[in-house]
Structures are given as structure tokens and as C-alpha cells.
Amino acid sequence: MRWPAALLGAQPIHKILAVAERTGMVERIGEFVLTRALEDMAKLKTMGFDALGLSINLTSKELARKDLAELICSTLETHGLDASVLEFEIAESVLMRDAQQNFAACNRLARIGATIAVEDFGVSGSSLVMLADSPVSRLKLDRRLVGRMGQNPNSLKSCRAIIAAANELNVKVTAVGVETPDQARYLRDLGCESLQGFVIARPMDIDEFPSFAEQTANHRIPTDLTA
């Protein structure tokens, strides 16, 4: 999702969400994103892309909605999809702000069959111990850690420690903001399961995806990993 502002140019998602939360529009935008994303998933499914998953960000206000699980189930039913296709991404800082309430909300989402990912992980100081009794099944390494791996030994050590601990807990790891083959190789050697970033692909419209999938089907991504 992007905001093509005429004067300011395309705005990144974190700026869009900040404005949406200040103006009270975040729930309406969230409903639109959920509906549109599942509509696109259903379209891709009719084209033969049955194995795709869908990740959707949740803000603190959306996570606090008492009817969130019901809304998701209703929208899934409308488009003939199962909750197992959904992964909800929640920022580490948001999740830990009110951990008891937010983990309870995550458990409700897990009970309907969705999976939970913690994004921007590794910079807010939370402990991997929290994963032991939580529904979290994926960590998304913060792009700042990933971007500094080649220059900052501590960033590389942090990535190595997080990946190793997550693997021990059977929690998947995705590195975010991977832009170069060198970064991809570092992460592969550290045991990272998947990548997200320009080294895989740039953001694209749904109509561009079938062509992208066809082009990449017959050759390996440079890292041997998938987004």
C-alpha cells in the first residue's frame, strides 16, 4: 500500500499509518486493505496460484478491536478462503506495549487458523523468552540490522543470535530489507529461512505477479531462499 501524494510524492506505509492513527481512520483503512487483499488472493487462486500466503500488518488499534477475529472470518468467507492463508504482522514495539492484552488478541487470531509474525524484531529489546508460550510463528528481522550486517559486527552478531535462537524454538525467520546478493549470502549462511526485499522483487501490482512468477519459475533466486 502506498500514498501517491501529488505534492510529496509516494509516501511509505509507516507514514500512512501514522496519519491514519492520528485521524482515526486506521480501522477503515484496515478493513479496506483486508478486503482488497483477500479479493486479490481469490483472483490469484483462480489463476492456479494455490500455495500463496498473505501477510497483513496490524496496528495497535486494530489489534485492540474486539470484533477483529469475526471481521476476518466474515471477509474470508465472502471470498471463499481459509484463514490458514493469512499471516498477521505486528511490530515488536506494538506487541510489547501491552503484552498481556496483545498476546491475548494474537491467540484469538491463531485460534481461527491465522499465523502471527513479529516485525521489526531485534531493536526494541524484547526477549525471545516471550515466544515460548506465544502464538508467534515467525520473526521478521528489522531492516536496520540487516542493512548494517556488512559494516557493523554487532549487527551481524545480533542477526546470528536471533536466527539461532529462533531456529531452536522452531520459529521461522524472515530478513526484511535485503537489497544485495552479499546480504542474501550472509543470511543464508546464518540459517535464515526467507528473505524480503529488492533482491527478490520490488513492490508490484497484482496484474504484474503472474508474469513475475513465470519468469522466476525456471531459475533459482540467488540466495536459494524465497520471499
HELIX and SHEET records of a PDB file:
HELIX    1   1 ILE A   13  THR A   23  1                                  11    
HELIX    2   2 VAL A   26  THR A   46  1                                  21    
HELIX    3   3 SER A   60  LEU A   63  1                                   4    
HELIX    4   4 LEU A   68  HIS A   79  1                                  12    
HELIX    5   5 ALA A   83  VAL A   85  5                                   3    
HELIX    6   6 GLU A   92  ARG A   97  1                                   6    
HELIX    7   7 ALA A   99  ARG A  111  1                                  13    
HELIX    8   8 LEU A  128  LEU A  131  5                                   4    
HELIX    9   9 ARG A  143  GLY A  147  1                                   5    
HELIX   10  10 PRO A  153  GLU A  168  1                                  16    
HELIX   11  11 PRO A  181  LEU A  190  1                                  10    
HELIX   12  12 ILE A  206  GLU A  208  5                                   3    
HELIX   13  13 PHE A  209  ALA A  217  1                                   9    
SHEET    1   A 2 TRP A   3  ALA A   5  0                                        
SHEET    2   A 2 GLY A   9  GLN A  11 -1                                        
SHEET    1   B 6 LEU A  54  ASN A  57  0                                        
SHEET    2   B 6 LEU A  86  ALA A  91  1                                        
SHEET    3   B 6 THR A 115  PHE A 121  1                                        
SHEET    4   B 6 VAL A 136  LEU A 141  1                                        
SHEET    5   B 6 LYS A 172  VAL A 176  1                                        
SHEET    6   B 6 SER A 194  GLN A 196  1                                        
END                                                                             
